[in-house]
Structures are given as C-alpha cells and as structure tokens.
Amino acid sequence: MSRSDILQIVKKILERFTQEKHPNIEEDTILSTDLGLNSFDVVNIVVAFEDEFDIEIPDSDIKNMQSVKDILDYMENQEI
C-alpha cells in the first residue's frame, strides 16, 4: 500500500473522530493542537487504525503518534 493510500485512510479515520471535516489534514497536522484531539480520542483512533489495517499497535507506541506524519511513518514500518 502506498503512503498516499495510507494517508487517505488515515484522513477518513481522523475525520470520524473530529467535530468537523478537516479537508486540510496533511502530514504536518498535529493531532492535539490542529485537530483538538485528546489522549482518549487518540486511543480510540488507534483502535480504528488497528481494525482498518489489521495490525496491533502496542500502548508504548501510541505516545509517539503526535502528528499525521508519525502515524504514516509507523504504518509504513509495519509493512501494511
């Protein structure tokens, strides 16, 4: 799966967890400040990523997911 394919899926998942659509979600988007997500939201989003990509993300890796780029880098390293 290409990075742009992963980005499109990540965008759709993130939009489900925000109050409004964010058409400008890009790699440099920060989950907390740009999207207003808290740590509980991020945990729920990670569960959605696990379901969508059929992977398991350890709790210790969640804290490193601060931006969309962090998520994409992580997913690419999982070789989805």
C-alpha positions in Angstrom: 0.0 0.0 0.0 1.4 3.4 -0.9 1.9 6.3 1.5 -0.8 8.3 -0.2 -3.2 5.4 0.1 -2.4 5.1 3.8 -2.8 8.9 4.1 -6.3 8.8 2.6 -7.4 6.1 5.0 -5.9 7.9 8.0 -7.7 11.1 7.0 -11.0 9.4 6.8 -10.5 7.8 10.3 -9.4 11.1 11.8 -12.4 13.0 10.4 -14.7 10.4 12.1 -13.2 11.5 15.4 -13.3 15.2 15.0 -16.3 17.5 15.3 -16.0 18.8 11.8 -14.4 18.0 8.5 -10.8 18.9 8.1 -10.0 19.0 4.4 -6.5 20.2 5.1 -5.3 17.2 7.1 -1.7 16.7 5.9 1.4 15.0 7.2 2.3 18.0 9.3 -1.1 18.1 11.0 -0.7 17.8 14.8 -3.5 15.6 16.4 -3.8 17.6 19.6 -3.4 21.2 18.5 -4.6 21.2 14.9 -7.5 18.6 15.3 -8.3 19.2 19.0 -7.9 15.5 19.9 -7.1 14.4 23.5 -5.4 11.3 24.6 -8.6 9.4 24.9 -9.5 10.3 21.3 -6.1 9.1 20.2 -6.6 5.7 21.9 -9.9 5.3 20.1 -8.3 6.4 16.8 -5.5 3.8 17.3 -8.2 1.1 17.7 -9.7 2.2 14.4 -6.3 2.0 12.8 -5.8 -1.5 14.2 -9.1 -2.6 12.8 -8.6 -0.9 9.4 -5.0 -2.1 8.8 -5.3 -5.4 10.7 -2.4 -4.7 13.0 -1.8 -4.4 16.7 -0.3 -1.2 18.0 1.4 -1.5 21.4 0.4 1.1 24.0 4.0 2.1 24.2 3.9 3.2 20.5 0.8 5.3 20.9 2.6 8.1 22.7 4.8 8.6 19.7 1.9 9.4 17.4 1.6 13.2 17.7 1.2 14.0 14.0 -0.2 12.5 10.9 3.4 12.0 9.7 4.2 10.0 12.8 1.2 7.8 12.0 2.2 7.3 8.4 5.8 6.5 9.3 4.6 4.0 11.8 2.2 2.3 9.3 4.9 2.1 6.7 7.2 0.5 9.1 4.5 -2.1 9.7 4.6 -3.0 6.0 0.9 -2.9 5.5 
